[in-house]
C-alpha cells in the first residue's frame, strides 16, 4: 500500500482524487495548502505527492522545491488548471515527475500517471559531471522539437530514463509513452509486435491486434536496442517513419500513425547490420550517454541518490557510505553501469540495514583499468566479469549487463567466448 499526499485548496477536488485512488489500495492524506503539506511531510513519509500549482499559503512550485530537499524525496505530480505546455514544462524542469490538467481528462489518466510514478520507472538522471550535465541540457533543448532521437550508450546507463525525460517535456507529454525492447522480440513476432496483425494472419492469430505504433499514436514510441530488429522489419520501420502509415500483418489497408520516435542502442549501428538509410532517419538528433567508469565524479552522488530510493523502498534509514566504500566504488569498472551499481547497493543495504556501508559490504572486485584497450577487449572483460559475478549463469549475467540472453549469446560467439 502506498501513502499519497494530495494538496489542493478545493475540498471537492481532493475528494474526487480520494475516490479514485483509495479503491486501488492507496492510503490518501489530504492537505488544503502548501504550508499544511510541509507540516505533514515533516511528520510522516509519503510515497507520492500530488499538488495543485496555484494555492493560497504556499504554491505548488514552492512545495516542490521543499520536497526536493527532503532526505528521501517522494515523486511529485503537479496539478494545473491553466493547461498550458509552458506551465507543464516549467513544472517538470523544476523536478515534477509529471503533471495533470484540471479538470481531469479521465480517472484512467490519473491512475496511469500515479502507477508510473509509484513504479520507480521515472527515476531522476543523477550526476554532477560536465558530460552528464551537457547531455541533459541537450535532451531538454530537443524535447519540444518533434524530431527523432537516437540515444546511444552501454547497457545500464539510463537510456530509457533520458527517453522518458524527453517525452515528459515534449508537446506529446499527455499522450502515451510506449517502450519496447527490440532485443527481447522473437524474430518471427517482431513485425506483429510493432505493427499489429489481422485475425487469421498466421497460426494462432485468433483476433485482430493493434501493434505498438497504434498504441503510441499521438505520443512517443521508444525502441530500445533498435539495432536488434531483423532486416525485414527495419525496411517496414523506415516506410512507417517516412510515410507515417503502417500496415498490420495480413492487412490490406494503410493506417495513419502520428508518433515521435526515440530509439536506443548499446552498439555501433554502422557495423553493416543496420540499414544506413534507416540510421539517418532515426538519428536526426544523437545523444550519447557515457559509461559510469568514464564519469567517476558522478559515482558518489548517484550512489547516494540510489541509496535514498532503496532505503525508502525497504523502509530503513538512509545508511552512510564510508569514504573507503566510495573509493572502492570509484575503482570498479561497472560492466553493468548504474543498473549494476543499484544491485550492489541494494545487496549492501539489505545486509547492513542503516549501518554504515564499508568496502567489504559491496562485494565487488577491482579489474584492471581499460585505458588503451580496444572496444572488444573491454566488452570481453565486462562479459567475463558478469559471468564471474553470476557464477556462470548466463541468464543472470545478461540481466546484469542489461541485454537479452539472445544478445549475450551473440556477443559470446562473436568474441570467441561461446
C-alpha positions as CSV (number, residue, x, y, z in Angstrom):
1,X,0.0,0.0,0.0
2,X,1.3,3.4,-1.0
3,X,0.7,6.6,1.0
4,X,-0.2,9.6,-1.2
5,X,-0.4,13.2,-0.1
6,X,-3.0,15.3,-2.0
7,X,-2.5,19.1,-1.7
8,X,-5.3,21.3,-3.1
9,X,-7.4,24.2,-1.7
10,X,-10.6,22.7,-3.3
11,X,-12.0,20.1,-0.9
12,X,-14.4,18.7,-3.6
13,X,-11.5,18.1,-6.0
14,X,-9.5,16.4,-3.2
15,X,-12.5,14.1,-2.6
16,X,-12.6,13.2,-6.3
17,X,-9.0,12.1,-6.2
18,X,-9.5,10.2,-3.0
19,X,-12.5,8.3,-4.5
20,X,-10.3,7.3,-7.5
21,X,-7.2,6.3,-5.6
22,X,-8.5,4.6,-2.4
23,X,-10.3,1.7,-4.1
24,X,-6.9,0.9,-5.7
25,X,-5.5,0.2,-2.2
26,X,-3.7,3.5,-1.7
27,X,-3.8,5.4,1.6
28,X,-4.7,9.1,0.9
29,X,-3.9,12.0,3.1
30,X,-5.2,15.5,2.3
31,X,-3.8,19.0,2.8
32,X,-5.6,22.2,2.0
33,X,-2.4,24.2,1.1
34,X,1.4,24.2,0.8
35,X,2.0,25.2,4.5
36,X,-0.1,22.3,5.8
37,X,1.5,19.9,3.4
38,X,5.0,20.9,4.6
39,X,3.9,20.3,8.2
40,X,2.6,16.8,7.3
41,X,5.8,16.0,5.3
42,X,7.8,16.8,8.4
43,X,5.8,14.2,10.5
44,X,5.5,11.2,8.1
45,X,6.8,9.7,4.9
46,X,4.8,9.8,1.7
47,X,5.4,7.7,-1.4
48,X,3.9,10.3,-3.7
49,X,2.7,13.9,-3.6
50,X,0.0,15.3,-5.9
51,X,-0.2,19.1,-5.5
52,X,-2.1,21.9,-7.2
53,X,0.0,24.7,-8.7
54,X,-1.9,27.7,-7.6
55,X,-3.0,27.8,-3.9
56,X,-3.0,30.3,-1.1
57,X,-0.4,29.8,1.7
58,X,2.2,28.1,-0.5
59,X,2.0,27.4,-4.2
60,X,2.9,24.1,-5.8
61,X,6.3,25.0,-7.1
62,X,7.4,26.2,-3.7
63,X,6.2,22.9,-2.2
64,X,8.0,21.0,-5.0
65,X,11.3,22.7,-4.0
66,X,10.7,21.8,-0.4
67,X,10.1,18.2,-1.3
68,X,13.3,18.0,-3.3
69,X,15.3,19.0,-0.2
70,X,14.0,16.1,1.9
71,X,16.4,13.2,2.7
72,X,14.3,10.7,0.7
73,X,12.1,12.9,-1.6
74,X,8.9,11.3,-2.9
75,X,8.0,11.9,-6.6
76,X,5.7,14.9,-7.2
77,X,2.8,15.2,-9.7
78,X,1.7,18.8,-10.3
79,X,-1.9,19.9,-11.0
80,X,-2.5,22.9,-13.1
81,X,-5.8,24.5,-14.1
82,X,-4.1,26.6,-16.8
83,X,-3.4,23.7,-19.1
84,X,-0.5,25.2,-20.9
85,X,2.5,23.3,-22.1
86,X,4.8,26.1,-20.8
87,X,3.4,25.6,-17.2
88,X,3.8,21.9,-17.6
89,X,7.4,22.1,-18.9
90,X,8.3,24.6,-16.1
91,X,7.0,22.1,-13.5
92,X,8.9,19.2,-15.0
93,X,12.1,21.2,-15.2
94,X,11.7,22.2,-11.6
95,X,11.6,18.5,-10.7
96,X,8.0,17.3,-11.0
97,X,7.7,13.7,-12.3
98,X,4.6,14.6,-14.3
99,X,1.6,16.9,-14.5
100,X,-2.2,16.7,-14.8
101,X,-4.6,19.4,-16.0
102,X,-7.7,20.4,-14.1
103,X,-10.4,19.2,-14.6
104,X,-9.1,15.7,-15.1
105,X,-9.4,14.3,-18.6
106,X,-10.4,10.9,-17.1
107,X,-9.9,8.8,-14.0
108,X,-7.8,6.5,-16.2
109,X,-5.3,9.3,-16.9
110,X,-4.8,9.9,-13.2
111,X,-4.4,6.2,-12.5
112,X,-1.8,5.7,-15.3
113,X,0.4,8.6,-14.1
114,X,0.2,7.5,-10.4
115,X,1.1,4.0,-11.3
116,X,4.0,5.2,-13.4
117,X,5.2,7.4,-10.6
118,X,5.0,4.7,-7.9
119,X,6.7,2.1,-10.2
120,X,10.0,3.8,-9.9
121,X,10.5,4.0,-13.7
122,X,10.7,7.8,-13.6
123,X,13.9,7.9,-11.6
124,X,15.9,11.2,-12.0
125,X,19.0,11.3,-14.0
126,X,21.6,11.7,-11.2
127,X,25.1,13.1,-11.5
128,X,27.1,16.2,-11.5
129,X,29.8,15.7,-14.2
130,X,30.1,18.1,-17.0
131,X,29.4,15.4,-19.6
132,X,26.2,14.4,-18.0
133,X,25.0,18.0,-17.5
134,X,25.6,18.7,-21.2
135,X,23.7,15.6,-22.2
136,X,20.7,16.5,-20.1
137,X,20.8,20.1,-21.3
138,X,20.8,18.9,-24.9
139,X,17.9,16.5,-24.2
140,X,15.9,19.3,-22.7
141,X,16.6,21.6,-25.7
142,X,15.3,19.0,-28.2
143,X,12.4,17.8,-26.1
144,X,9.8,20.1,-27.7
145,X,11.3,19.7,-31.2
146,X,9.3,16.9,-32.8
147,X,12.3,15.1,-34.3
148,X,13.6,11.5,-33.9
149,X,16.3,11.0,-31.3
150,X,18.8,8.2,-31.1
151,X,20.3,7.5,-27.6
152,X,23.5,5.5,-27.5
153,X,25.4,4.1,-24.6
154,X,26.2,0.9,-22.8
155,X,23.6,-1.2,-21.1
156,X,22.5,0.1,-17.8
157,X,23.5,3.7,-18.4
158,X,19.9,5.0,-18.3
159,X,18.9,5.4,-21.9
160,X,15.2,4.9,-21.1
161,X,15.3,7.5,-18.4
162,X,16.6,10.1,-20.9
163,X,13.8,9.0,-23.3
164,X,11.1,9.4,-20.7
165,X,12.5,12.8,-19.7
166,X,12.3,14.0,-23.4
167,X,8.7,12.7,-23.6
168,X,7.7,14.4,-20.3
169,X,8.9,17.7,-21.6
170,X,7.5,17.4,-25.1
171,X,4.2,18.6,-26.6
172,X,3.2,14.9,-26.6
173,X,3.6,14.5,-22.8
174,X,-0.1,13.9,-22.2
175,X,-0.2,11.1,-24.8
176,X,1.2,7.5,-24.4
177,X,4.9,6.7,-23.9
178,X,5.2,3.1,-25.3
179,X,8.5,1.3,-24.7
180,X,9.6,-1.9,-26.3
181,X,12.9,-3.9,-26.1
182,X,13.7,-5.0,-29.6
183,X,16.3,-7.4,-28.4
184,X,13.7,-9.4,-26.5
185,X,11.4,-9.8,-29.5
186,X,11.5,-13.2,-31.2
187,X,12.3,-12.6,-34.9
188,X,9.1,-14.2,-36.1
189,X,6.9,-11.9,-33.9
190,X,8.8,-8.6,-34.3
191,X,6.7,-7.3,-37.2
192,X,3.4,-8.2,-35.4
193,X,4.5,-6.6,-32.2
194,X,5.3,-3.3,-33.9
195,X,2.6,-3.1,-36.5
196,X,-0.1,-5.4,-35.2
197,X,-1.9,-8.1,-37.1
198,X,-5.3,-9.0,-38.5
199,X,-7.3,-12.0,-37.4
200,X,-6.1,-15.1,-39.3
201,X,-2.8,-13.5,-40.4
202,X,-0.9,-16.5,-39.1
203,X,-1.4,-19.6,-36.9
204,X,-2.6,-18.5,-33.5
205,X,-3.8,-15.1,-34.7
206,X,-7.4,-15.7,-33.5
207,X,-8.2,-12.0,-33.2
208,X,-7.2,-8.6,-34.5
209,X,-4.4,-6.9,-32.5
210,X,-3.1,-3.3,-32.6
211,X,0.7,-3.0,-32.6
212,X,2.9,-0.7,-30.6
213,X,2.7,2.0,-33.3
214,X,-1.0,2.3,-32.9
215,X,-0.8,2.2,-29.1
216,X,1.7,5.1,-29.2
217,X,-0.5,7.2,-31.6
218,X,-0.1,10.9,-30.6
219,X,2.7,10.1,-28.2
220,X,6.2,8.7,-28.2
221,X,7.4,5.2,-29.3
222,X,10.7,4.2,-27.6
223,X,12.5,1.4,-29.4
224,X,15.3,0.1,-27.1
225,X,18.1,-1.9,-28.7
226,X,16.8,-0.9,-32.1
227,X,19.8,-2.5,-33.7
228,X,18.5,-5.9,-33.0
229,X,15.5,-5.5,-35.3
230,X,15.5,-8.1,-38.2
231,X,16.4,-6.6,-41.6
232,X,12.8,-7.1,-43.0
233,X,11.3,-5.2,-40.1
234,X,13.9,-2.4,-40.5
235,X,12.5,-1.9,-44.0
236,X,8.9,-1.7,-42.7
237,X,10.0,0.7,-39.9
238,X,11.7,3.0,-42.5
239,X,8.4,3.1,-44.5
240,X,6.4,3.8,-41.4
241,X,8.6,6.8,-40.4
242,X,8.8,8.3,-43.9
243,X,5.1,7.9,-44.9
244,X,3.6,8.0,-41.4
245,X,1.4,4.9,-42.1
246,X,1.6,1.3,-41.0
247,X,0.0,-1.9,-42.3
248,X,-0.9,-4.7,-40.0
249,X,0.4,-8.2,-40.7
250,X,-2.2,-9.8,-43.0
251,X,-3.8,-6.4,-43.6
252,X,-4.6,-4.7,-46.9
253,X,-5.1,-1.0,-45.8
254,X,-2.7,1.6,-44.6
255,X,-3.3,3.1,-41.1
256,X,-2.2,6.6,-40.4
257,X,0.0,7.0,-37.3
258,X,1.4,10.0,-35.5
259,X,4.3,9.2,-33.2
260,X,7.6,10.6,-32.2
261,X,10.4,8.0,-32.3
262,X,13.1,7.7,-29.8
263,X,15.5,4.8,-30.4
264,X,18.3,3.5,-28.3
265,X,21.2,1.1,-28.8
266,X,24.2,-0.1,-26.9
267,X,26.3,-1.0,-30.0
268,X,27.7,0.7,-33.2
269,X,24.9,0.8,-35.8
270,X,27.5,1.4,-38.6
271,X,28.8,-2.2,-38.5
272,X,26.8,-3.2,-41.5
273,X,23.9,-5.0,-39.8
274,X,21.6,-1.9,-39.7
275,X,20.2,-0.1,-42.7
276,X,22.1,3.1,-43.4
277,X,19.0,4.9,-44.7
278,X,17.1,4.0,-41.5
279,X,20.1,5.0,-39.3
280,X,20.0,8.6,-40.8
281,X,16.2,8.6,-40.3
282,X,16.3,7.7,-36.6
283,X,19.4,9.6,-35.7
284,X,18.3,13.2,-36.6
285,X,19.5,14.0,-33.0
286,X,22.0,11.7,-31.4
287,X,22.7,11.7,-27.6
288,X,25.5,9.6,-26.2
289,X,25.4,8.6,-22.5
290,X,29.0,8.0,-21.2
291,X,29.5,4.8,-19.1
292,X,29.8,5.2,-15.4
293,X,33.5,4.4,-15.4
294,X,34.1,7.4,-17.6
295,X,32.4,9.8,-15.1
296,X,33.9,9.0,-11.8
297,X,32.7,12.2,-10.2
298,X,29.1,11.1,-10.7
299,X,29.5,7.9,-8.7
300,X,29.2,9.4,-5.2
301,X,26.0,11.5,-5.9
302,X,24.5,8.6,-8.0
303,X,25.2,6.1,-5.2
304,X,23.7,8.4,-2.5
305,X,20.6,9.0,-4.7
306,X,20.1,5.3,-5.2
307,X,20.6,4.6,-1.5
308,X,17.9,7.2,-0.7
309,X,15.4,5.4,-3.1
310,X,16.4,2.0,-1.8
311,X,16.1,3.0,1.8
312,X,12.6,4.3,1.1
313,X,11.7,1.1,-0.7
314,X,12.9,-1.1,2.2
315,X,11.6,1.2,5.0
316,X,15.0,1.8,6.7
317,X,17.1,4.9,7.4
318,X,19.5,6.0,4.7
319,X,22.9,4.5,5.5
320,X,26.2,6.3,5.3
321,X,28.7,5.4,2.6
322,X,32.1,5.4,4.2
323,X,35.0,7.2,2.4
324,X,36.6,3.8,1.9
325,X,33.4,2.5,0.3
326,X,33.2,5.4,-2.1
327,X,36.9,4.9,-3.1
328,X,36.0,1.2,-3.8
329,X,33.0,2.2,-5.9
330,X,35.2,4.6,-7.9
331,X,37.8,2.0,-8.7
332,X,35.3,-0.6,-10.0
333,X,34.8,-0.8,-13.8
334,X,31.0,-1.2,-13.6
335,X,30.2,-3.5,-16.5
336,X,26.5,-3.1,-15.8
337,X,26.8,0.7,-15.2
338,X,24.1,2.3,-13.0
339,X,22.0,-0.9,-13.0
340,X,24.8,-2.9,-11.5
341,X,25.6,-0.1,-9.0
342,X,22.0,-0.2,-7.9
343,X,22.1,-4.0,-7.4
344,X,25.4,-3.8,-5.4
345,X,24.0,-1.1,-3.1
346,X,20.7,-2.9,-2.6
347,X,22.5,-6.0,-1.5
348,X,24.7,-4.0,0.9
349,X,21.6,-2.1,2.3
350,X,19.6,-5.3,2.8
351,X,22.5,-6.9,4.7
352,X,23.6,-3.9,6.7
353,X,20.4,-2.0,7.3
354,X,21.1,1.5,8.5
355,X,24.6,0.7,9.5
356,X,27.4,2.5,7.5
357,X,28.4,0.7,4.3
358,X,32.0,-0.5,4.1
359,X,34.1,-1.8,1.2
360,X,33.6,-5.4,2.3
361,X,29.8,-4.9,2.2
362,X,29.9,-4.1,-1.5
363,X,31.2,-7.5,-2.7
364,X,32.9,-6.0,-5.8
365,X,36.4,-6.6,-7.3
366,X,38.6,-4.1,-9.0
367,X,39.6,-5.2,-12.5
368,X,42.4,-3.6,-14.4
369,X,41.8,-0.2,-16.0
370,X,40.5,0.0,-19.5
371,X,42.7,2.8,-20.9
372,X,44.4,2.0,-24.2
373,X,42.5,-1.2,-25.0
374,X,40.1,-2.0,-27.9
375,X,36.3,-1.9,-27.6
376,X,36.2,-5.7,-28.0
377,X,38.7,-6.2,-25.2
378,X,36.7,-4.0,-22.8
379,X,33.5,-5.8,-23.8
380,X,35.0,-9.2,-23.3
381,X,36.2,-8.2,-19.8
382,X,32.7,-6.9,-19.0
383,X,31.1,-10.2,-20.0
384,X,33.7,-12.3,-18.2
385,X,33.2,-10.2,-15.1
386,X,29.4,-10.5,-15.3
387,X,29.7,-14.3,-15.7
388,X,32.1,-14.5,-12.7
389,X,29.7,-12.5,-10.5
390,X,26.8,-14.8,-11.5
391,X,28.8,-18.0,-11.2
392,X,28.4,-18.7,-14.9
393,X,24.6,-18.3,-15.0
394,X,24.1,-16.7,-18.5
395,X,20.5,-15.6,-17.8
396,X,21.6,-13.7,-14.7
397,X,24.7,-12.3,-16.5
398,X,22.5,-11.0,-19.3
399,X,20.3,-9.3,-16.7
400,X,23.3,-7.7,-15.0
401,X,24.6,-6.5,-18.4
402,X,21.1,-5.2,-19.3
403,X,20.8,-7.2,-22.5
404,X,18.7,-10.1,-23.7
405,X,20.0,-13.7,-23.4
406,X,19.9,-13.9,-27.2
407,X,22.2,-10.8,-27.4
408,X,24.6,-12.2,-24.8
409,X,24.9,-15.5,-26.8
410,X,25.6,-13.5,-30.0
411,X,28.3,-11.5,-28.2
412,X,29.9,-14.6,-26.7
413,X,30.1,-16.2,-30.1
414,X,31.5,-13.0,-31.7
415,X,34.2,-12.6,-29.1
416,X,35.1,-16.3,-29.1
417,X,33.7,-17.0,-25.6
418,X,30.9,-19.3,-26.7
